[in-house]
Amino acid sequence: MIDVMDKDFQQELNLTLAQSAWVQFAHYLGCFLMAMPAGWLASKLGYKDGMSAGFIVPLVCFVWVAGYGLFWSKLSGSEGVLDVRVTRGH
């Protein structure tokens, strides 16, 4: 999430200012923490294979976490596995 879209995300996801700040903090912390390992991996594998690994590693992590149902329950804010409720507008 970037600063320009912050207000739109707050309204769409019903986030408070503090919650939005935590989301941005987590995003930028993730970028900071992954920059060095990503650079090391790209230098070891080369550009093409480094880009492939950059797509494959998050995909594997996503599938692994989604298999436990944790991702969807946290994303939807519910306790049930794959209990996703989407609401739009008024």
N, C-alpha and C positions, 0 to 999 in steps of 0.2 A: 504494500500500500504506500502510495506516495502522498506527500503533503497536499498536492492539488486536489486529490480525490478524497481526502480525509473526511470532509463534511458529508459527502455523498455516502461513503461507507457507514458513517455514524447513523445517518438517517435510515438507510436501507437495512442495516443489521441491528438497529436499535441499541447502539453502543453508547455508553457514557463517554465523556471526555477522558476519564481515567482508563477505561477499558481500551479505547482507541489508542491511547498512548502506550499501553502495554503491548498491543498488537504491533505497533510501529517499532517499539523497542526490540521485540522478539525478531522481527524481520531484519532489522539492521544488525542485531547481534549475530544472527545466522549468517548474514553476508560477511561480516567481519571474521567470524570463526572459520568459515569455509574457504576464505580466500587463499590462505597459505597452503592447505592440503590440495586445493584444486590446482594451484600453480605448480606444486611439486608433481602432481599426477600428470599434468599436461607436459611438463618438461621431461618426464620419464617415458611417457607413451607417445608423445608427438601430438600435433594439433588434431588430426583426424581421429585417432583412437582416444584422445583425451575428451573430445566432444562426444564421442559415442559412450564413453564411460560416464560422462556428465548427464546423459539421458538415461542410461541403464540403471545406475546406482539408485537414483531417487525412485525410479519405477519399481525396482525390487523392494525397496523400503516401504513404498506405498502399498504394494500388494501384500507384503508381510504384515503390516499393521492393519490393513483393511480386513485381512483374514480373521483377525481376532475380534472384529466388530468395534474396536476401540475408536477408530477414526470417525466412523459415522455417528456413533453415540455422542462423542465430544462435539462433532460438528453440528449436530442437531440440537444439542443441549438436553438430550433425553438419556435415560438409563438403558433403554431397550436396544438390542442389537438390530442395526439397520432400520431403526425407527426414525425415518427422515420425514419431517413435515415442512412443507414449503408454503409460505403465505405471501401473497403479492398485493400490494397497494391497499386502498381502502374500499 
